[in-house]
Amino acid sequence: MTIDRRQLLGVAGAAALGLGLAGAAAAQEVTLRLHHFLPAQSAVPSQILDVWADRIEAESDGRIEIQRYPSMQLGGTPPELIDQAADGIADIVWTVVGYTPGRFPSTEVFELPFFVEDARAASYAFWTLHEEQMAETEFADVEILGTWVHGPGMFHTDAPVRTPSDLDGMKIRGGSRLVNELLTRVGAEPVGMPVPAVPEALSKGVIDGTTVPWEVTSALRIPELVEHHTEFEGPGLYTLTFVLAMNKARYASLPEDLRAVVDANSRLDFSVFAGGTQAEADAPAREIAVEAGNEIITISEEDAEAWHDRAEPVYESWVADMADKGKDGQALIDRARALMDDYHASYDGAF
């Protein structure tokens, strides 16, 4: 049997149509916009958010595309990010919870001074507490995909800081309400500002130093702007809390199988991964300060007791403040500590 040219073209056309339909079925179906405040090369975007997004894209066989918008490229300011997720301006945001002071009070338990020693354990505890007490209350307007803390916060200053009295009269940037209260208790003048504003504030002398973990110092060029860094043995001076939050309606609108892909790469194991990865980024950033010849002051656990004593009233005022909000602050402290212990005793997950 012979096949004339028209038949041949018909067969080829049908084949091409079939391939086109198959390609369309495998093509991207959902585009999600991920918005945050740090430069794309910073540790959190490059080592955590990109890893998360890349895995979701791969495991969805390309049906989900996650577009990344660093450095507030979709507009607004860092304190507005959580509302951008709630309002659908962005589909997903990564943000510092403390940028909206008092709005998510239960999360502040992990920001108490000298409370957290292990970022993984605290991130595990944060996610568990979120599921137990926050998901349907404080975070009811968004779908939380991850909760974590950074490695130990510390001082980076233009003059050496060894004792609380060294901070007298110094203007120090703080990243949250509780960090600012801590700064006041140890004698500094707190200056609240989002972390992207720190380099300019340091270079212009608006502040005399800042509190951030080592991890973010390289992206902010802090070892070039100050020469002294004060870290603590044992529990860190403080930590900040972070959330990866998604618009609730956008999350609910995902096809069930794609929502399962997002879920499988989010939640508890991802939170522990994120906190651990962020803490692990401290060491290479610290080395940059060492290579620059900066002074690194390490406060021993014994010498840190003087700092602990100055910080203790932060606990008392926070518990009282939580009581005014109808929450049991001491119970949150006790539960968070128990969960951090539980992480070391029983957690064996992996992202």
N, C-alpha and C positions, 0 to 999 in steps of 0.2 A: 504494500500500500504506500502510495506517495502522499506527501503532505505539501500542499501548495503554500505560497508565500503568505497568504492571508491566514491560513490555519496556523502556520508557524508563528506569525505575529500574535495571533490570539492566545496560543499556548504561552508565549513569552510574557504577554501582558497579564495573563492570569497568574503566572508565577510571580511576576513583579508585584501584583496586587496583594498576593498572599504574603510575600515577604514584608510588604509595607504594613499590612495589618498586624503581623507578628511583631514588627519593630515598634509599632505604636503601642501594642499591649505591654511591651517591656519598657517603654519610654517613661520618663519622669511624669508623674501624675500630680505630685504635691510639691509646691515650692514654699519653704518656710524661711522667714527672715530673722536672723539672729543678730541682736544688737547689744553692744557693750561699750565700755568707756576706755579701754586700754588700747595702745598700739598693737597691731596684729602680731608683731614679733615678740611681744612680752610673753612671759612664761605661761600665764593662764590661757590666753588665746591659742598659743602654738602647741602647748603640751597637754592641755586638758580639753578646751572647747573644740579645737580642730580634730582631736582624736575621737571625741564623742560624735561629732557631726560626720566625720568620714566613715565611721563604723555604721552609723545609721544609713547613710547613703549606700554603702556597699551591701549591707544585709537586707536592704529593701530592693536590691537588684536595680538600683537607679531610679526607682519610682518616687523616692523622696529626694529632693534637692534642698540643701540648707545653705542659703546665701549668708555670708558673714559680713557684718558691718561693724568694724572696730571704730574706736575713737569718736563715738557719737556721730557717725556719718549720716544717720537718719534724722539728726537734729535733736534739740533738747539738751538737757543737762543730766549728769549722772543721777541726781536725786529723783529725776522724773522717770527713770527706767521702769520701775515697778508698775507705774501707772500706764506706761506705754504698752506693757504686756496686758494689763487688765483691759485697756481700751482698744487693743488691736492695732495700735500704731506699728508695733513690731509683733511678730508671732511669738518670739522667744527672746528673753533678755537674761543676761548675767549681771548681777549687781551686788553691791554691799548693802546688807540689810540696814545697817546703821545710818545710811544716807537719808533715811526718813525717820528721825528720832521719835521714839515713843509709839510708833505705829505698830510694831511687831514686838511687844515687850517681852514675851517669853523667850525669844531668841537671845536676849541680852544675858542670859545666864552664862553663856559661853564667852561673853566679853568681860566678865568679872576679872579683876586683876589677880594674877598668879593663880589661875584656876586650871589652865590647860597646859599639859606637858607633852601630849602626843596628839598631833593633828588628826591622825587616822581614828584614834579612839574618840576624840571629840566629834568628828564628822559622823561616825557611827551613832553616837549618842544623839546628835542633832537630828539625824534622819528619823531615829526611833521616836524621839520626843515630838517631832513634827507629825508623824503618823498618829501618835497617841493623843496629842493635845492641840495641834496648830492647824492641821489641814482643813478642818471644817469650821474653824473660828478665825484666827488672825489671817490666814492665807486662803480664805474661802473664795476670793475674787479671782484667783489664778490657779493654774495647775503647776505644782512644784515638781520639778524633775530631778533636782539634786540640791543637797544642803551640805555645806562644809565650812571649815575654818582654815586659816593659813598657819604657817609655822609661827614660832614665837615672835611677837612684836617687840620692838626695842627702840632705843634712842639713836638718832643720827644728828649730831650737833656741831656747831662751829667752835665750841669750847668743850673741854673734857667734862664728863659727868660720871662721878664715882659715888656720890652720896646725894640724898635728896636736897641737901642745902645747896649743892652746885647748880640746881635748877632755879634758884631764887631769881626772879626778875626775867627769866628767859621766856620768850614767846615760842611755844612748841605747837606744831600742828597735831591735832587729834582727829581720828577718823570716825568717831561715834560719840554719842552722848556719854556713855560710861567711860570711855577713854578720856574725854575732856574732864569729867569729874575726878578721875584718877590723877590727871595732870595737876589739877587744882590742889588735891590732897598732898602731893609731893612737892608743891611749892612753885610750879611753873604757871605761866599765863597761857591757858589753852586758846588755840586759834583753830576753829573748825573750817575745813575745806576738803573737797574731794581730792583724791590723790593726783589726778593730772595737773592740778594747779601748783603742786609742791615745787617743781624746779624753778619756776619763775619767782615764787615767793621767797625761796632761798637766795636766788641770785640777786634779788632786789633788796634783801635785808628785811623783808616784811616779817619773816619768822627767823628765829635763831636755830631752829632744828625741827625735826619731824619724828613722828613715830610711824614706822612701817616695818614689816619683816624684811629680812635680807633679800628675799626673792625679787622684790619689785625695785630694788635700788639700782640695778644696772639699767633698766629701761628708763628710769628717771634721772640717770647720771648723778646720783647722789654722792658717790665717792669723789666726783670732781667738784662738788659744791660745798661739802663739809669734810673735815679731816678726822672726826672723832665718832666712834660708834660704841654704844654700851649695851652689852647683852648680859643675860642672866643664866646661871646654872639652875637646873630644876625647872619648875613651872615658869612659863614665859611671863613677861610683864603684862601682856594682854593678848587676846586674839580678836579678830573681827569675823563676823559671820557673812556667808555668801549664799545666794540662792540662784539656781537656774530655773526661771519661771516661764510658763507658756500661757498664752491666752486660752482661757477655759473653753470657749466655744470652738476655737480652732482645733484644740486637742480632741474635743468630742466629735468633731466633724471628720476626723481621719477615718478611712476604712478600717475595719476591725483588725485586719492582718497588719496594716501599717502602724496602727496604734500599738500593736503587740511588739513590733520592732522597736519603737521608741521606748516602750516600757522596759524591754529586755536590756536596753543599754542605759537606763537611767536608775533612779531610786537608790537603794541602800548601797549596792556594790559600787556604783558609779560615784556616790558621795564619798565613800572611803578612798577610792582611787584618786579623786580630785584633791581631797585634803592631803593625802600622802604625797601626791605628785607636787603639789604646791610647796609643801615643806621640804621635799628633796631638792627643789630649785634654790633653796637657801645657800647650800654649800658653794656652788660655782659663783654665785653672786658675791658671797663673802670673800672669795678668793680675789675678786677684782679689787676690793678695798685693800686687801693685803698687798697685792702687787703694786697698788698706787702709793704704798708707804703710809697709809692712814693708821691712826692709833685705834686698836680694838681693845676695849676694856671689858673684861669678863668679871661680873660680880659673882662671887662664890655663894653657895646656898647659905652659908653661915652669915656672910655680910648682907645677904638679901633680906635677912630678918628685919633690919631697920626699915627697909622699903615695905615689907609686908605690914609692919605695924602702922605705917602711915596710910596704907591702902585699906586697912580693915574697915574703916567707917563707910567705904563704898558699899560693902555688903549690907551693912545695917540700913543705910539709906535706900538701897535698892529693894530690900525686903519690905520696907515701909511703903515705898512707892508702889510696889506690886499689890500690897494690901489695899491701897486706895483704888486700884484698878479691879479689885475683886479677885485677885490671884494670890496663891500661896507661894511666895517667892522661896521660902526655905524648903518647901517640898520640891520645887523645881531644882534647887541646888542639890538636894539629896538624891533626886532621881538622876540628874545628869552625872553626878559622881558615880552612882551605882552602874549606870550604863557604860561609862568609860572603863570601869573595872570589868564589866561583863565582856567588853570588846577583847580585852587581853585574855580573859579566861576562856572564851568560847567562839569568837568569830573566826570563820575559816573561808569566807567568801573571796571572790576575785572578780575583777572587771576585765 
